[in-house]
Amino acid sequence: MKGNFVYILECKDKSLYTGWTTDVEARVKAHNEGKGAKYTKGRGPVKLLYFEEFSTKEEAMKREYAIKHMKLAKKLKLIQEKRA
């Protein structure tokens, strides 16, 4: 998938990581190879739980910021709503 995306990963320790990318599949692969964010190093393998697509990088980055500042319960609700 190519575009501007925000994604949420579940790490091996059950913690969540939120980021943005232009290629979801490549980014998840990088996280699983230990080449993603510092946070996910040593917490792999990671699993993609959620993503949203945006028209621009700026929109994706604003959404990433908003999700990162959500409480865990709200993030979990967001993930559940996407699955429903």
TIMI-2910 file (N, C-alpha, C, CB; in pm, 1 decimal, decimal comma, always signed):
<rs>
+----------+----------+----------+----------+----------+----------+----------+----------+----------+----------+----------+----------+------+
!      n_x !      n_y !      n_z !     ca_x !     ca_y !     ca_z !      c_x !      c_y !      c_z !     cb_x !     cb_y !     cb_z ! resn !
+----------+----------+----------+----------+----------+----------+----------+----------+----------+----------+----------+----------+------+
!    +84,2 !   -118,9 !     +0,0 !     +0,0 !     +0,0 !     +0,0 !    +88,2 !   +124,6 !     +0,0 !    -95,5 !     +0,2 !   +122,2 !  Met !
!    +65,6 !   +210,2 !    -93,4 !   +140,5 !   +335,8 !   -101,8 !    +43,1 !   +451,2 !    -85,2 !   +218,0 !   +347,4 !   -237,1 !  Lys !
!    +84,6 !   +553,2 !    -14,9 !     +1,8 !   +669,7 !    +13,2 !    +55,2 !   +740,1 !   +136,3 !   -146,2 !   +629,8 !    +32,9 !  Gly !
!    -31,4 !   +798,8 !   +215,2 !     +4,6 !   +861,3 !   +342,5 !    -82,3 !   +796,1 !   +449,3 !    -15,2 !  +1018,9 !   +339,1 !  Asn !
!    -19,3 !   +721,8 !   +537,6 !    -91,7 !   +639,8 !   +633,3 !    -48,8 !   +666,4 !   +776,4 !    -72,7 !   +494,5 !   +601,1 !  Phe !
!   -144,3 !   +649,3 !   +866,8 !   -118,4 !   +639,4 !  +1009,6 !   -149,0 !   +495,4 !  +1045,0 !   -204,9 !   +742,4 !  +1095,1 !  Val !
!    -67,5 !   +436,0 !  +1130,4 !    -88,2 !   +296,4 !  +1165,9 !    -65,2 !   +275,2 !  +1314,8 !     +4,4 !   +205,8 !  +1084,3 !  Tyr !
!   -126,5 !   +170,3 !  +1366,3 !   -105,2 !   +129,6 !  +1504,7 !    -59,7 !    -15,4 !  +1502,2 !   -235,3 !   +147,8 !  +1591,9 !  Ile !
!    +50,1 !    -40,4 !  +1572,3 !   +105,1 !   -174,7 !  +1583,7 !    +88,0 !   -225,7 !  +1726,0 !   +253,5 !   -176,6 !  +1543,1 !  Leu !
!    +73,9 !   -356,6 !  +1738,1 !    +81,4 !   -420,2 !  +1869,1 !   +217,1 !   -487,9 !  +1878,0 !    -36,1 !   -523,0 !  +1891,3 !  Glu !
!   +290,8 !   -456,5 !  +1981,5 !   +422,3 !   -516,5 !  +2003,4 !   +408,5 !   -648,3 !  +2078,9 !   +514,0 !   -419,6 !  +2080,8 !  Cys !
!   +516,6 !   -724,0 !  +2081,6 !   +518,2 !   -853,9 !  +2149,3 !   +477,1 !   -841,1 !  +2296,5 !   +657,8 !   -916,9 !  +2139,2 !  Lys !
!   +511,9 !   -729,1 !  +2358,8 !   +477,3 !   -707,7 !  +2500,8 !   +336,3 !   -651,9 !  +2518,6 !   +577,8 !   -612,7 !  +2565,5 !  Asp !
!   +256,5 !   -650,5 !  +2411,2 !   +117,5 !   -604,9 !  +2409,0 !   +103,3 !   -452,6 !  +2417,4 !    +42,0 !   -668,3 !  +2523,0 !  Lys !
!   +213,7 !   -379,4 !  +2412,4 !   +205,3 !   -233,5 !  +2406,5 !   +171,3 !   -193,1 !  +2262,8 !   +339,8 !   -166,6 !  +2453,9 !  Ser !
!   +125,1 !    -68,7 !  +2246,6 !    +88,7 !    -18,0 !  +2114,8 !   +187,8 !    +88,0 !  +2069,6 !    -53,5 !    +39,2 !  +2116,2 !  Leu !
!   +211,9 !    +90,8 !  +1940,1 !   +298,4 !   +191,8 !  +1879,9 !   +222,9 !   +254,8 !  +1763,3 !   +434,8 !   +129,9 !  +1832,5 !  Tyr !
!   +224,8 !   +386,9 !  +1755,6 !   +159,4 !   +459,5 !  +1646,2 !   +264,0 !   +532,5 !  +1564,7 !    +53,6 !   +559,1 !  +1700,2 !  Thr !
!   +251,2 !   +527,6 !  +1432,5 !   +343,8 !   +597,6 !  +1343,8 !   +274,0 !   +636,9 !  +1214,2 !   +466,6 !   +510,0 !  +1313,8 !  Gly !
!   +349,9 !   +699,6 !  +1126,1 !   +297,6 !   +733,9 !   +992,8 !   +399,3 !   +688,8 !   +889,5 !   +268,5 !   +888,3 !   +979,5 !  Trp !
!   +351,8 !   +662,7 !   +769,7 !   +438,5 !   +613,2 !   +663,4 !   +373,1 !   +635,2 !   +527,4 !   +470,3 !   +463,8 !   +684,3 !  Thr !
!   +451,5 !   +614,6 !   +423,7 !   +397,3 !   +616,3 !   +287,9 !   +381,7 !   +474,3 !   +233,0 !   +487,9 !   +699,0 !   +195,5 !  Thr !
!   +428,8 !   +375,7 !   +307,8 !   +420,4 !   +235,7 !   +264,8 !   +404,2 !   +148,0 !   +388,5 !   +547,3 !   +193,4 !   +182,3 !  Asp !
!   +281,5 !   +109,3 !   +417,7 !   +251,4 !    +35,1 !   +540,3 !   +325,4 !    -98,3 !   +545,4 !   +101,2 !    +11,3 !   +552,0 !  Val !
!   +318,9 !   -174,7 !   +438,4 !   +380,9 !   -307,6 !   +438,8 !   +531,6 !   -299,6 !   +461,9 !   +352,6 !   -379,5 !   +306,9 !  Glu !
!   +596,8 !   -207,4 !   +393,5 !   +741,6 !   -192,1 !   +409,7 !   +776,5 !   -144,7 !   +550,5 !   +796,9 !    -93,5 !   +305,8 !  Ala !
!   +693,1 !    -59,0 !   +606,8 !   +721,3 !     -6,3 !   +741,0 !   +704,7 !   -114,5 !   +846,7 !   +629,3 !   +112,5 !   +772,8 !  Arg !
!   +600,6 !   -195,2 !   +835,1 !   +581,9 !   -304,9 !   +930,4 !   +699,6 !   -401,5 !   +920,4 !   +447,6 !   -379,3 !   +904,3 !  Val !
!   +741,9 !   -430,8 !   +798,0 !   +858,0 !   -518,6 !   +777,5 !   +982,1 !   -459,9 !   +844,2 !   +884,0 !   -540,4 !   +626,5 !  Lys !
!  +1002,6 !   -329,6 !   +827,8 !  +1118,0 !   -263,3 !   +890,1 !  +1111,5 !   -274,4 !  +1042,7 !  +1124,0 !   -114,5 !   +847,8 !  Ala !
!   +993,9 !   -252,2 !  +1099,6 !   +979,1 !   -267,1 !  +1245,3 !  +1014,8 !   -408,7 !  +1288,1 !   +834,8 !   -233,1 !  +1289,7 !  His !
!   +969,3 !   -507,6 !  +1212,5 !   +996,0 !   -646,9 !  +1248,3 !  +1142,1 !   -686,3 !  +1228,5 !   +907,9 !   -738,2 !  +1166,9 !  Asn !
!  +1213,6 !   -611,4 !  +1147,2 !  +1357,0 !   -636,5 !  +1127,0 !  +1443,1 !   -555,1 !  +1222,2 !  +1396,3 !   -605,0 !   +983,4 !  Glu !
!  +1378,2 !   -480,7 !  +1313,6 !  +1452,6 !   -399,1 !  +1409,7 !  +1503,0 !   -268,8 !  +1351,6 !  +1568,2 !   -476,7 !  +1463,2 !  Gly !
!  +1452,3 !   -230,2 !  +1233,4 !  +1497,3 !   -108,2 !  +1165,9 !  +1391,0 !     +1,1 !  +1170,6 !  +1534,0 !   -138,7 !  +1020,7 !  Lys !
!  +1284,4 !    -20,4 !  +1246,0 !  +1178,6 !    +79,1 !  +1256,8 !  +1215,2 !   +181,8 !  +1362,6 !  +1043,8 !    +12,7 !  +1290,3 !  Gly !
!  +1122,5 !   +212,8 !  +1448,2 !  +1143,3 !   +310,2 !  +1554,9 !  +1221,9 !   +249,2 !  +1670,2 !  +1009,2 !   +363,5 !  +1605,1 !  Ala !
!  +1286,5 !   +335,1 !  +1747,8 !  +1357,6 !   +289,0 !  +1867,7 !  +1263,6 !   +211,2 !  +1958,6 !  +1419,0 !   +408,1 !  +1944,2 !  Lys !
!  +1139,9 !   +260,6 !  +1969,4 !  +1043,7 !   +199,0 !  +2060,7 !  +1018,9 !    +52,2 !  +2027,9 !   +912,6 !   +274,9 !  +2057,0 !  Tyr !
!  +1010,3 !    +17,6 !  +1901,3 !   +975,2 !   -119,0 !  +1863,7 !  +1094,8 !   -214,2 !  +1862,9 !   +910,8 !   -118,7 !  +1728,0 !  Thr !
!  +1216,3 !   -160,9 !  +1869,5 !  +1334,0 !   -248,7 !  +1876,3 !  +1326,6 !   -330,2 !  +2004,7 !  +1467,4 !   -166,1 !  +1870,4 !  Lys !
!  +1341,5 !   -460,0 !  +1993,0 !  +1334,8 !   -547,0 !  +2109,5 !  +1192,7 !   -578,8 !  +2153,1 !  +1408,3 !   -484,4 !  +2222,9 !  Gly !
!  +1094,1 !   -520,1 !  +2086,9 !   +954,4 !   -547,7 !  +2120,0 !   +885,6 !   -625,4 !  +2008,0 !   +879,2 !   -416,9 !  +2147,2 !  Arg !
!   +963,6 !   -673,5 !  +1913,6 !   +907,1 !   -745,2 !  +1800,4 !   +890,8 !   -891,9 !  +1830,4 !   +993,0 !   -727,2 !  +1678,5 !  Gly !
!   +813,7 !   -962,8 !  +1750,8 !   +752,4 !   -911,2 !  +1629,4 !   +632,5 !   -821,7 !  +1660,1 !   +709,8 !  -1025,9 !  +1539,8 !  Pro !
!   +606,4 !   -731,5 !  +1566,6 !   +490,8 !   -642,8 !  +1579,3 !   +381,5 !   -690,4 !  +1485,0 !   +529,4 !   -495,1 !  +1548,9 !  Val !
!   +258,0 !   -650,1 !  +1516,8 !   +142,9 !   -689,8 !  +1436,1 !    +63,3 !   -563,4 !  +1403,4 !    +53,5 !   -796,1 !  +1511,2 !  Lys !
!    +29,2 !   -545,7 !  +1277,5 !    -50,7 !   -431,7 !  +1234,6 !   -194,6 !   -450,6 !  +1280,9 !    -44,3 !   -414,2 !  +1080,8 !  Leu !
!   -244,0 !   -354,1 !  +1360,1 !   -381,4 !   -360,8 !  +1409,8 !   -473,9 !   -263,3 !  +1340,0 !   -383,9 !   -334,9 !  +1557,3 !  Leu !
!   -418,1 !   -152,7 !  +1289,4 !   -503,5 !    -43,3 !  +1243,1 !   -425,5 !    +46,0 !  +1148,3 !   -557,9 !    +38,9 !  +1362,3 !  Tyr !
!   -494,7 !   +100,2 !  +1048,3 !   -434,5 !   +205,0 !   +965,8 !   -544,0 !   +290,3 !   +904,6 !   -344,7 !   +144,3 !   +855,2 !  Phe !
!   -508,2 !   +412,2 !   +873,0 !   -595,0 !   +507,8 !   +803,4 !   -512,8 !   +568,6 !   +690,4 !   -650,4 !   +619,8 !   +901,6 !  Glu !
!   -577,9 !   +602,0 !   +580,0 !   -509,0 !   +665,6 !   +467,6 !   -552,6 !   +811,8 !   +456,8 !   -538,1 !   +589,7 !   +334,6 !  Glu !
!   -457,3 !   +897,8 !   +420,7 !   -481,7 !  +1040,8 !   +406,1 !   -427,6 !  +1090,3 !   +273,3 !   -418,2 !  +1118,7 !   +521,6 !  Phe !
!   -478,5 !  +1204,0 !   +228,9 !   -436,7 !  +1263,0 !   +101,8 !   -296,4 !  +1320,2 !   +107,9 !   -533,2 !  +1370,9 !    +60,5 !  Ser !
!   -260,3 !  +1375,8 !   +224,7 !   -130,6 !  +1442,3 !   +235,8 !    -52,4 !  +1393,0 !   +357,3 !   -149,5 !  +1593,5 !   +243,9 !  Thr !
!    +76,4 !  +1413,4 !   +352,0 !   +165,2 !  +1381,1 !   +463,6 !   +124,7 !  +1461,0 !   +587,7 !   +312,9 !  +1410,0 !   +426,2 !  Lys !
!    +90,0 !  +1586,5 !   +567,8 !    +54,4 !  +1673,9 !   +679,6 !    -68,8 !  +1622,1 !   +753,5 !    +29,3 !  +1816,6 !   +629,6 !  Glu !
!   -169,3 !  +1576,8 !   +678,7 !   -289,4 !  +1522,0 !   +741,6 !   -255,8 !  +1396,3 !   +822,4 !   -396,0 !  +1490,0 !   +634,9 !  Glu !
!   -173,6 !  +1310,8 !   +763,9 !   -134,8 !  +1187,6 !   +831,9 !    -57,2 !  +1218,3 !   +959,8 !    -50,7 !  +1099,1 !   +738,8 !  Ala !
!    +32,5 !  +1315,0 !   +953,1 !   +112,3 !  +1348,8 !  +1070,4 !    +27,0 !  +1412,2 !  +1180,5 !   +225,3 !  +1443,4 !  +1031,2 !  Met !
!    -71,9 !  +1491,6 !  +1143,7 !   -163,7 !  +1549,2 !  +1243,5 !   -242,9 !  +1439,4 !  +1312,5 !   -260,0 !  +1650,5 !  +1177,4 !  Lys !
!   -289,5 !  +1341,9 !  +1233,9 !   -365,8 !  +1231,5 !  +1291,4 !   -277,2 !  +1145,2 !  +1381,1 !   -428,2 !  +1145,9 !  +1180,1 !  Arg !
!   -153,5 !  +1122,0 !  +1339,6 !    -59,2 !  +1046,3 !  +1421,7 !    -43,4 !  +1115,3 !  +1557,5 !    +78,7 !  +1032,9 !  +1350,0 !  Glu !
!    -24,4 !  +1245,2 !  +1554,9 !     -8,2 !  +1322,7 !  +1678,7 !   -131,5 !  +1306,5 !  +1767,1 !    +16,0 !  +1472,8 !  +1647,1 !  Tyr !
!   -249,7 !  +1316,0 !  +1706,8 !   -373,9 !  +1304,0 !  +1783,2 !   -386,8 !  +1165,4 !  +1846,1 !   -494,9 !  +1332,5 !  +1693,2 !  Ala !
!   -357,4 !  +1061,0 !  +1769,5 !   -368,1 !   +924,8 !  +1822,0 !   -266,6 !   +902,1 !  +1933,0 !   -347,9 !   +821,6 !  +1709,8 !  Ile !
!   -144,5 !   +950,5 !  +1915,3 !    -41,8 !   +932,4 !  +2017,9 !    -81,4 !   +997,0 !  +2150,4 !    +90,4 !   +990,1 !  +1970,0 !  Lys !
!   -166,9 !  +1096,9 !  +2146,0 !   -209,0 !  +1165,2 !  +2268,5 !   -341,0 !  +1112,0 !  +2325,1 !   -222,1 !  +1313,1 !  +2241,9 !  His !
!   -396,2 !  +1008,2 !  +2262,4 !   -518,5 !   +945,4 !  +2313,3 !   -482,8 !   +853,5 !  +2429,9 !   -591,8 !   +865,8 !  +2200,7 !  Met !
!   -578,2 !   +837,2 !  +2517,6 !   -563,5 !   +737,7 !  +2623,5 !   -578,5 !   +598,9 !  +2561,2 !   -668,7 !   +760,2 !  +2738,1 !  Lys !
!   -522,6 !   +499,4 !  +2627,0 !   -523,0 !   +363,2 !  +2574,9 !   -664,3 !   +315,4 !  +2541,4 !   -458,8 !   +268,7 !  +2675,5 !  Leu !
!   -759,6 !   +341,9 !  +2628,5 !   -897,5 !   +295,8 !  +2604,8 !   -952,7 !   +351,6 !  +2474,1 !   -988,8 !   +336,9 !  +2721,6 !  Ala !
!   -922,4 !   +476,4 !  +2444,9 !   -971,6 !   +537,5 !  +2320,5 !   -903,4 !   +475,7 !  +2198,4 !   -948,2 !   +690,1 !  +2322,4 !  Lys !
!   -774,0 !   +444,9 !  +2210,1 !   -703,0 !   +378,0 !  +2100,2 !   -763,4 !   +240,1 !  +2073,9 !   -552,0 !   +365,1 !  +2132,7 !  Lys !
!   -790,5 !   +166,1 !  +2181,1 !   -847,9 !    +32,6 !  +2165,5 !   -987,0 !    +39,5 !  +2103,1 !   -854,5 !    -38,7 !  +2300,9 !  Leu !
!  -1064,1 !   +140,8 !  +2140,2 !  -1197,2 !   +159,0 !  +2081,4 !  -1185,2 !   +188,7 !  +1931,6 !  -1273,6 !   +273,7 !  +2153,3 !  Lys !
!  -1089,0 !   +272,7 !  +1894,4 !  -1063,8 !   +306,0 !  +1754,4 !  -1032,6 !   +179,7 !  +1674,0 !   -947,8 !   +406,8 !  +1743,0 !  Leu !
!   -948,1 !    +95,3 !  +1729,7 !   -910,3 !    -30,4 !  +1664,1 !  -1032,2 !   -121,5 !  +1650,3 !   -798,2 !   -102,2 !  +1743,8 !  Ile !
!  -1110,3 !   -133,8 !  +1756,4 !  -1230,0 !   -219,4 !  +1753,5 !  -1331,4 !   -170,4 !  +1650,3 !  -1295,3 !   -224,2 !  +1892,4 !  Gln !
!  -1351,4 !    -39,9 !  +1643,0 !  -1448,0 !    +16,3 !  +1546,8 !  -1406,9 !    -11,2 !  +1404,0 !  -1463,0 !   +166,5 !  +1567,2 !  Glu !
!  -1278,0 !    -11,3 !  +1377,5 !  -1227,4 !    -38,2 !  +1241,8 !  -1252,5 !   -185,0 !  +1204,5 !  -1074,9 !     -5,0 !  +1232,1 !  Lys !
!  -1244,2 !   -272,7 !  +1301,5 !  -1262,8 !   -416,7 !  +1276,7 !  -1409,1 !   -452,4 !  +1256,4 !  -1206,0 !   -498,1 !  +1392,4 !  Arg !
!  -1497,7 !   -372,8 !  +1313,8 !  -1642,4 !   -404,1 !  +1308,1 !  -1700,7 !   -381,8 !  +1171,2 !  -1718,9 !   -320,5 !  +1408,3 !  Ala !
+----------+----------+----------+----------+----------+----------+----------+----------+----------+----------+----------+----------+------+
</rs>
